[in-house]
Amino acid sequence: MKRYSAFAVAREALRYHSGWERAWAAPEPKAQYDVIIVGAGGHGLATAYYLGKNHGITNVAVLEKGWLGGGNTGRNTTIIRSNYLQDPSAAIYEKARSLYETMSQDLNMNVMFSPRGVMMLAQTEHEIRGYKRTAHANSLQGVSTEFIGPERVKELCPIIEIRGPRYPVLGALWQARGGTARHDTVAWGYARACSAMGMDIIQNCAVTGVRQENGRVTGVETEKGPIGCAKLGIVVAGHSGVLAEMAGFRLPIESVALQALVSEPIKPCMDVVVMANTVHGYMSQSDKGEMVIGGGADGYNNYTQRGSFLHIEETVRALVETFPIISRLKMLRQWGGIVDMTGDRSPIISPTPLGGCFINCGWGTGGFKAIPGSGWATAEMIARGAPGPLASAFGLERFREGRFIDESVAAGVAH
Ligand SMILES: Cc1cc2nc3c(=O)[nH]c(=O)nc-3n(C[C@H](O)[C@H](O)[C@H](O)COP(=O)(O)OP(=O)(O)OC[C@H]3O[C@@H](n4cnc5c(N)ncnc54)[C@H](O)[C@@H]3O)c2cc1C
């Protein structure tokens, strides 16, 4: 793989950009791999990448039914933060956040990580208590966050109306090193690095069945024929239940559509990310100037990967209260993605009842921020055959044992 650099850009500019290589190869599948990963979203690609980088396993295929990064990874609002309440969550989200800091250098691809700061507004007394508790927990976990008052909120984000009318801003949980990154470039960066290690990324290749013998996985059925593997990683977010059924087990997961929208581009007016959980909405400004606005999840299970009038109206109505200046903005586009929700709002990184088959899912409305940490932990689990320290709390058995990792405060707003 030729490295991207300022020198390479200058060289290609002089020869009409004729020397760039394809970012990743488009191979036909081989008959057998050491590991197959189903799903070329951020989590699947990061898993493949760390299998190669950390464990030297490169005879790997990543199978994708559509185009890579075309699922939730390319549809999210890109908020990155690690201010979760429970220790196992803080550990994996903080690992991920710290890997984002050096991802551009690591992958030799500019993922535009922008640690501009994330604030979660407290607009009720209950939220003040909840966020103060999280700030205390974070300081014990070594995650740098603080509870700030309304004046500091206004200083950091002058376009916020802190006096109400209905819900005044009473403070916020502030994580200065949280921020955003360019979502599809994260997928592209991992894909390019995996391809450079000799892994096969096979797009337009839906998995239609899971082959097994004596309780162990032996391969998958796909649109391009059967492919054998010694180990299988299922990393398909909103379609996890479908794949689990193919493999012969059930998951405590519900799939729902989550929506977002962007406005027309405007001049820079907001250089932090704001989440307003009580009124339910969150907003940041993209590098192009669009206001990126996240809405809610549908209240019923479905696989509809598109937006709806209901959520535009509900989300914008909620945000206009706190950001009156957006009231006259035009909407540019809206969309939806299928997210996989667990009851405790925490992910599943786990071996499954089928031998050699592992699953990573349940990131729900907030898994973009987790991609590198999740890939790191899932690769470790697949390579060793059992979860390592980052993943061990997130096993499927916790639902049987009633050992939930309750993150309903941290995930109180879809993000
Ligand atoms: C509107 C919206 C806003 C969001 N905002 C944020 C945010 O601000 N911050 C944050 O941290 N998270 C956010 N999220 C959540 C985040 O996007 C997801 O948690 C994360 O992207 C999941 O990544 P993934 O790789 O697991 O899944 P995906 O990116 O969905 O990848 C799964 C892949 O599996 C493929 N697949 C499915 N079935 C098959 C099959 N049978 N065979 C082969 N391939 C298959 C799919 O095509 C897909 O490409 C948001 C999500 C949405 C929808």
The ligand as a Gaussian input file, in Angstrom:
#p B3LYP/6-31G(d) Opt

LIG

0 1
 C      -29.135000       8.141000      12.983000
 C      -28.068000       7.532000      13.844000
 C      -27.298000       8.360000      14.643000
 C      -26.296000       7.822000      15.444000
 N      -25.473000       8.662000      16.134000
 C      -24.421000       8.181000      16.845000
 C      -23.502000       9.062000      17.460000
 O      -23.611000      10.285000      17.358000
 N      -22.481000       8.529000      18.176000
 C      -22.315000       7.177000      18.312000
 O      -21.401000       6.753000      19.002000
 N      -23.169000       6.300000      17.682000
 C      -24.202000       6.770000      16.944000
 N      -25.064000       5.908000      16.307000
 C      -24.897000       4.460000      16.466000
 C      -23.794000       3.918000      15.570000
 O      -23.982000       4.370000      14.256000
 C      -23.778000       2.401000      15.586000
 O      -23.785000       1.917000      16.905000
 C      -22.528000       1.855000      14.900000
 O      -22.293000       2.503000      13.681000
 C      -22.686000       0.380000      14.655000
 O      -21.631000      -0.027000      13.836000
 P      -21.588000      -1.516000      13.305000
 O      -20.316000      -1.669000      12.574000
 O      -21.878000      -2.438000      14.429000
 O      -22.870000      -1.599000      12.375000
 P      -23.122000      -1.158000      10.852000
 O      -22.309000       0.033000      10.471000
 O      -24.596000      -1.067000      10.692000
 O      -22.531000      -2.384000      10.053000
 C      -23.181000      -3.632000      10.020000
 C      -23.043000      -4.126000       8.603000
 O      -23.538000      -5.457000       8.540000
 C      -24.075000      -5.638000       7.253000
 N      -24.937000      -6.831000       7.229000
 C      -26.167000      -6.984000       7.804000
 N      -26.661000      -8.203000       7.528000
 C      -25.718000      -8.836000       6.769000
 C      -25.640000     -10.123000       6.141000
 N      -26.651000     -11.011000       6.233000
 N      -24.538000     -10.433000       5.426000
 C      -23.491000      -9.541000       5.300000
 N      -23.539000      -8.310000       5.855000
 C      -24.614000      -7.966000       6.587000
 C      -24.834000      -4.333000       7.007000
 O      -25.062000      -4.130000       5.627000
 C      -23.886000      -3.313000       7.621000
 O      -23.027000      -2.706000       6.669000
 C      -26.093000       6.410000      15.487000
 C      -26.874000       5.573000      14.690000
 C      -27.842000       6.130000      13.857000
 C      -28.652000       5.213000      12.990000

